[in-house]
Amino acid sequence: MIQEHPSYIYALKIVNNEISPPKLYFELNGEKKFIPPKYVKKQCQIFVDIADGKSDKYIINEKRVSKIDKILKVLKMAKGLKVGKSIYNSLAGYQWLLIVASLCTVYRSDVKKRRYETVILEICRKNGKTFIVALLILLLFYLEPKYSQFYSVAPDGALAKEIKKALEPLIKTNADIFEEGEFKILRDCIKHLFTDTIYTPLNYSKDRMDGKEPNVFVADEVGALPTDYAIEAMRSGQLLLYNKLGFIISTKYPTFDNPMETEVNYAKKVLDNTLPIPDESVFALLFEPNETKNWTNDDDIILQSNPLAIEIEAVYKSLLDKRTKAIEMESKRENFLTKHCNIIYQGAGTESYIDVNEVQKCRVDKIDWTGREVYLGVDLAMSNDNCAVGMVADDDGTILAEAIDFIPEGRIEEKNQTERINYYEFINALKCIACGDKVVDYSVIENYVFAIEEKYNVTVMGIGSDRFNAMSSAQKWDTKYNVVMVRQHSDTLHAPTKLLYEKIMDRKFKYESNKLLEINFQNAKCVYDTNMNRYIHKKKSNGKVDMVFALLDAIYLLQQESYLENGDFFVQVG
C-alpha cells in the first residue's frame, strides 16, 4: 500500500503541517509550529491526492514502487553519516518523494507512461542533492529501456563530473551485489553492459549539446549556467521519445535572471495554476523560505530551505552557527543567505540600490496610460552603448513607470556574450529596440520620443536628460517640449533616487512586466557623497543601469512639479 510508504508519509506530514523539527528547534522557539515551504506543500498535496485515488487521470504505479524498494533495500550507502547502511533506511523524506513521484506517477490509462517530464529541485547546499540524482540514475539503469542514453550537463568540467563522482562510489561499494562486469566505469562515461545504457557527463563550456537523444538528462547547478541553451538542447533531443525525463537542479545564485530562476518561476505558475494552459508534466520541490525578511532570527527560514536540517539535528545546528557568523560578518552574509537559505542577496558591501525582489513585487499586468500627464527621462550614453527612455506619471501618490532600451543592432551578439544577457528576448518582448550598426542611431530614439504622445495617448509635460551626449537631440525635442538638462550628480539625483526607493518599498511604484528593467535594478549600486547623499554610480554598478537612470531623470521632473507626500501635493523648489 502506497499509504504506508515513506514517500507518502512524508508528503502527508507536509500537507498537514505535521513535520517535526529537531528538539533544538523547540528549545529555541518554544511551542512554535513549523510551517513547511508553501510550494513544497502544494506539490505534496498533488502527490497525496493521486496516491489516495482522487485523480481520474493519474495513479502511482505500485509495482514500480515495489521494484525500487527491493533494489534500495539491498544497496548500501557508500559514504556519509550512514555509510554501510541500506539506502532504503537512509533516505530522507524529500528524497523518497522525489524518487517515487518522478518515476512512479503514471497515467491511469497507461501505467508505462510517466506523468512527469520535468523535475525541478531547488534546494540548498549539503542537502544530498548530488547523491539523490546519482541514485536516480542508478535506478534508471534498471527502469529505462535498453540502449538508453543518460546525460548530465553543468557549467564547467568540474561540476559536470560531480554526479559521476557520486555514482562511482555507489557502484563500487555495491560491487558484491551487482553481477560481475555489470558496470564499466570509464574516464568519460559509465556503461551498464546488461542494457547497453550509457551515462555521460557533459561540460557546458566545451561540449556541444545538440545532436544528443537523452532518455534522461540532469542539469546541475543550473543557476550558474549563462543561458538555457544546455537545457533546451537536451529537451529538443527528447522530442520523439515516448518517456522523456529531465531533472533541473540547483541552489540559488546571487542573480535573478539565470536559467534556474526562469524554471522556478515557471514551476510556481504551474503550482499556482495560473498558466493559460495548465502544464501537468512538471514536478517541482522548491525548498525556499515563505518569508525572507527576518532571516536573522526566524529558524523556519533555515528549515524551509534545508529539508535535511529537519531530520538531522547536527545539520540544523551547523546552519545556526553559520547564521550567527553571517549576522556578525558582512563578508559571509551573501554566501549564507544564497547558498544556505535560498534567498537571492546582494550585500551592503556591494552598495546595492534595492533588492530586485522588492522591485518585482511592484509588477502589474497592465497600466492604463490613457489621458495621463507624463514626464520622460532620456539616458543617452555613448553612441556605441545602451541608451534608454523612461516615462513616469503620478497616480494618486503612486509612480507609474515604463522604460525601453536602445542598443546598436550590429553589436547584439557581442553584447549577449559580454553582458551574459539575451537581448533577442527583450527585443521580441518590445522592451528593447536595436538600431544603427556598431553605434546607436539617435534619430530612432528621437522619433520614438516624438511618437510617445500618440502611442500611449498621453501628454508629455517635460523631458529630463543628461547634458552629456544629448545636446543635439535635446534641441530637436525642445521645439515641441520643455527639455530640462538634469545634472548627473548626487546633489541633483539624490532626491529622485531616495523617492524611487521609498515608493518601491511602500509598493507605490508600478510597472508592467519588464525583465530588462529588473536586470537594470539588480545591477544598480550606490555610493554616498560627503553629505551622505545617496546616488547610483554607473562605473561601480555591475552592468547596465541606463533604464534606471532614465526613470530617475523623469522622476526628477515629476518631483519638481508635483508629487503626493503625506496626502498633499506640493512643489519642490531648487
ZIKA-V267633 format. One record per pair of residues at least 12 apart in sequence whose ideal C-beta (glycine too) atoms are under 7 Angstrom apart, sorted by the first residue. I is the first residue (numbers start at 1). J is the second residue. If there is no record, write none. Layout:
I;J
I;J
This chain:
2;51
2;60
2;62
2;65
3;51
5;65
5;100
6;93
6;96
7;96
7;97
7;100
8;48
8;51
10;93
10;94
10;96
10;97
11;44
11;47
11;48
11;97
12;48
14;36
14;40
14;41
14;44
15;41
15;44
15;45
15;48
17;33
17;35
17;36
19;34
19;36
19;310
21;34
21;303
21;310
22;313
22;316
24;313
24;316
24;317
25;299
28;299
29;299
34;300
34;303
35;290
35;300
36;304
37;286
37;287
37;288
37;289
37;290
37;304
38;290
39;268
39;271
39;284
39;286
40;285
40;286
40;287
42;271
43;271
43;283
43;284
43;285
47;97
47;101
50;105
57;107
57;108
58;105
58;106
58;107
58;108
58;115
59;106
59;108
60;104
60;105
61;104
61;106
61;111
64;103
64;104
65;100
65;104
68;99
68;103
68;139
69;88
71;139
71;142
72;87
72;88
73;86
73;88
74;177
75;87
75;174
75;177
76;173
76;174
77;90
78;169
78;170
78;173
79;169
87;135
92;128
92;307
92;308
92;311
93;311
94;285
94;307
95;128
95;132
98;121
98;132
98;285
99;136
101;283
102;116
102;119
102;283
103;139
103;143
113;243
114;243
114;245
115;280
115;281
116;281
116;282
116;283
117;244
117;245
117;246
117;281
118;246
118;248
118;281
118;282
119;247
119;283
120;248
120;263
120;264
120;267
120;282
120;284
121;247
121;249
121;285
122;250
122;264
122;286
122;287
122;288
122;342
123;251
123;287
124;251
124;287
124;305
124;306
124;339
124;340
124;341
124;342
125;251
125;339
125;340
127;306
127;307
127;308
128;308
129;249
130;162
130;163
130;166
131;166
133;163
133;218
133;247
133;249
134;163
134;166
134;167
134;170
135;170
137;150
137;163
137;167
137;199
138;167
138;170
140;216
141;192
141;195
141;197
144;197
144;215
144;216
146;195
146;196
146;197
147;196
147;197
148;197
148;215
149;198
149;212
149;213
149;214
149;215
150;197
150;199
150;214
150;215
150;216
151;200
151;202
151;212
151;214
151;217
151;234
152;201
152;202
152;217
152;218
152;220
153;202
153;204
153;209
153;217
153;219
153;230
153;234
154;204
154;220
154;221
155;204
155;205
155;221
155;224
155;225
156;203
156;204
156;205
157;203
157;206
159;220
159;221
160;201
160;202
160;203
161;201
162;220
163;201
163;218
163;220
164;190
164;201
167;190
168;185
171;183
171;185
181;193
182;194
188;200
204;225
204;230
209;229
209;230
209;233
209;234
210;233
212;234
212;237
213;237
214;234
214;237
214;238
215;241
216;245
217;234
217;246
218;247
218;249
219;231
219;246
219;247
219;248
219;249
220;249
221;250
222;248
222;249
222;250
222;259
222;260
222;263
223;250
223;251
223;252
223;253
223;258
223;260
224;253
225;258
225;259
226;420
227;259
227;422
228;259
228;262
231;248
231;259
234;246
248;263
251;339
251;342
252;338
252;342
252;343
252;344
253;338
254;334
254;338
254;344
254;345
254;346
255;522
256;344
256;356
256;518
256;522
257;515
257;519
264;286
267;282
267;284
267;286
270;282
270;284
271;284
287;304
287;305
287;307
287;342
288;304
288;305
288;342
289;301
289;304
289;305
289;341
289;342
289;343
290;304
292;343
295;337
295;341
295;343
296;327
301;341
302;316
302;319
302;323
302;341
305;341
305;342
306;319
306;340
319;340
322;336
322;340
323;336
330;347
330;348
330;349
331;349
333;345
333;347
334;346
334;347
344;357
350;525
351;525
351;526
351;527
351;540
352;525
353;521
353;524
353;525
353;526
353;536
354;501
354;504
354;521
356;518
356;521
356;522
358;504
358;505
359;504
359;518
359;521
360;518
361;507
362;504
362;507
362;509
362;510
362;511
363;511
363;513
364;510
364;512
366;512
367;400
367;510
367;512
369;456
369;457
369;458
370;457
371;457
372;393
372;458
373;393
373;459
373;461
374;391
374;392
374;393
374;458
374;459
374;460
374;461
375;392
375;461
375;462
375;464
375;554
375;557
375;558
376;389
376;390
376;391
376;449
376;452
376;460
376;463
376;554
377;390
377;464
377;550
377;551
377;552
377;553
377;554
378;449
378;463
378;465
378;470
378;550
378;553
379;466
379;546
379;549
379;550
379;553
380;465
380;466
380;469
380;470
380;473
381;469
381;546
382;469
383;439
383;440
383;442
384;408
384;438
384;439
386;405
386;406
386;407
386;544
386;546
387;406
387;440
387;445
387;546
388;403
388;404
388;405
388;406
388;546
388;547
388;550
389;404
389;445
389;448
389;449
389;550
390;403
390;547
390;550
390;551
390;553
390;554
391;452
391;554
392;551
392;554
392;555
392;558
394;558
394;562
394;563
394;564
396;564
397;508
397;564
398;508
398;509
398;510
399;503
399;508
399;509
399;555
400;510
401;509
401;510
401;511
401;551
402;511
402;512
403;514
403;517
403;547
403;550
403;551
404;431
404;432
404;433
405;426
405;431
405;432
405;516
405;546
405;547
406;433
406;435
406;440
406;444
406;445
407;423
407;432
407;434
407;440
408;436
408;437
408;438
408;439
408;440
409;434
409;435
409;436
409;437
410;437
410;438
411;438
412;424
412;434
419;543
419;544
421;519
426;515
426;516
431;514
431;516
432;516
442;473
445;473
446;473
446;476
449;463
449;477
460;481
461;561
462;481
462;482
462;484
462;557
463;477
463;481
463;483
464;484
464;486
464;553
464;554
464;556
464;557
465;483
465;485
465;486
465;553
466;486
466;488
467;485
484;557
486;553
486;556
490;529
490;533
490;535
491;533
492;556
493;535
493;552
493;556
494;533
494;534
494;535
495;559
496;552
496;555
496;556
496;559
497;534
497;535
497;536
497;552
498;534
499;555
499;559
500;551
500;552
500;555
516;547
517;547
520;544
520;545
520;546
520;547
520;548
521;548
523;541
523;542
523;543
523;544
523;545
524;536
524;541
524;545
524;548
525;537
525;540
525;541
525;542
527;540
536;548
559;572
560;572
